[in-house]
């Protein structure tokens, strides 16, 4: 799950975005336990073209929900037929220490070589 927290003071996060296709949906999902992310508490899918306009009402709906108040999912809290399926097969590599990587390639970077 997306949770932009920095585990170490002074660390850097990198977000890579691509051009969106027509009809693509965004989603927000909360879990009953963010340590394991095993059970979905509440989720909604929507098109987000403007964070202030499109994201805020979804967050407000969650915060006003029974699920948020109780920490327990209900029948309507999880989409029965989501517009996308979560990839549970792909292994995500560990984060890279950017400072260390830059220092390892300092000479090559300084040379301007491609």
C-alpha positions as CSV (number, residue, x, y, z in Angstrom):
1,X,0.0,0.0,0.0
2,X,1.0,3.5,-0.6
3,X,2.1,5.1,2.6
4,X,4.6,7.9,2.0
5,X,6.5,7.8,5.3
6,X,10.2,8.2,5.6
7,X,11.8,5.7,7.9
8,X,15.0,7.7,8.4
9,X,15.3,11.4,8.9
10,X,16.8,13.1,5.8
11,X,15.8,10.2,3.6
12,X,14.4,10.8,0.1
13,X,11.3,9.4,-1.6
14,X,11.0,9.0,-5.3
15,X,7.6,9.0,-7.1
16,X,7.6,7.9,-10.7
17,X,4.5,8.7,-12.7
18,X,3.4,7.8,-16.2
19,X,0.9,9.2,-18.5
20,X,-2.6,8.0,-17.6
21,X,-4.9,6.2,-20.1
22,X,-8.5,7.3,-20.6
23,X,-10.8,5.4,-18.2
24,X,-8.1,4.5,-15.6
25,X,-9.3,4.6,-12.1
26,X,-7.5,5.6,-8.8
27,X,-8.2,3.8,-5.6
28,X,-7.9,4.4,-1.8
29,X,-7.8,1.5,0.5
30,X,-7.5,1.3,4.3
31,X,-6.7,-2.0,6.1
32,X,-7.8,-3.3,9.5
33,X,-4.1,-3.6,10.4
34,X,-1.5,-1.7,8.3
35,X,1.3,-3.9,9.8
36,X,0.1,-6.9,7.8
37,X,-2.4,-5.5,5.3
38,X,-4.3,-8.8,5.2
39,X,-7.9,-7.5,5.6
40,X,-9.3,-4.6,3.7
41,X,-11.3,-2.2,6.0
42,X,-12.6,0.2,3.3
43,X,-11.9,1.0,-0.3
44,X,-13.2,3.2,-3.1
45,X,-12.2,3.5,-6.7
46,X,-12.6,6.9,-8.5
47,X,-11.0,9.1,-11.2
48,X,-8.6,11.6,-9.6
49,X,-7.7,14.4,-11.9
50,X,-7.3,17.0,-9.2
51,X,-6.3,16.1,-5.7
52,X,-8.2,18.8,-3.9
53,X,-11.4,18.3,-5.8
54,X,-11.4,14.5,-6.3
55,X,-9.4,13.0,-3.4
56,X,-10.7,15.0,-0.5
57,X,-14.4,13.8,-0.7
58,X,-13.3,10.2,-0.8
59,X,-11.1,10.7,2.3
60,X,-13.9,12.5,4.0
61,X,-16.3,9.7,3.2
62,X,-14.0,7.2,4.8
63,X,-13.5,9.3,7.9
64,X,-17.3,9.6,8.3
65,X,-17.8,5.9,7.7
66,X,-18.9,3.2,10.2
67,X,-15.7,1.2,9.2
68,X,-13.5,4.1,10.3
69,X,-15.3,4.4,13.6
70,X,-15.4,0.7,14.4
71,X,-12.3,-0.6,12.6
72,X,-14.5,-3.4,11.2
73,X,-15.4,-3.9,7.5
74,X,-19.0,-4.1,6.5
75,X,-20.6,-5.7,3.5
76,X,-20.4,-2.5,1.5
77,X,-16.9,-1.4,2.5
78,X,-15.0,-3.5,-0.1
79,X,-15.7,-3.4,-3.8
80,X,-17.1,-6.7,-5.0
81,X,-15.8,-6.2,-8.6
82,X,-12.9,-3.7,-8.4
83,X,-11.8,-2.1,-11.7
84,X,-8.3,-3.6,-11.2
85,X,-6.8,-6.6,-9.5
86,X,-3.9,-6.2,-7.1
87,X,-0.7,-7.9,-8.2
88,X,0.2,-10.4,-5.5
89,X,2.8,-12.2,-7.6
90,X,5.5,-9.6,-8.4
91,X,8.3,-9.4,-6.0
92,X,9.3,-5.8,-5.2
93,X,13.0,-5.2,-4.6
94,X,14.3,-3.6,-1.5
95,X,14.8,0.2,-1.6
96,X,18.1,1.6,-3.0
97,X,20.3,3.8,-0.9
98,X,20.6,6.7,-3.4
99,X,23.5,8.4,-1.7
100,X,25.5,5.2,-1.7
101,X,24.6,4.5,-5.3
102,X,25.7,8.0,-6.3
103,X,29.0,7.6,-4.4
104,X,29.7,4.2,-6.0
105,X,29.3,5.8,-9.5
106,X,30.8,9.2,-8.7
107,X,33.6,8.9,-11.3
108,X,31.3,7.8,-14.1
109,X,28.8,10.6,-13.3
110,X,31.5,13.2,-13.1
111,X,32.9,12.2,-16.5
112,X,29.5,12.9,-18.1
113,X,29.7,9.6,-20.0
114,X,26.4,8.1,-21.2
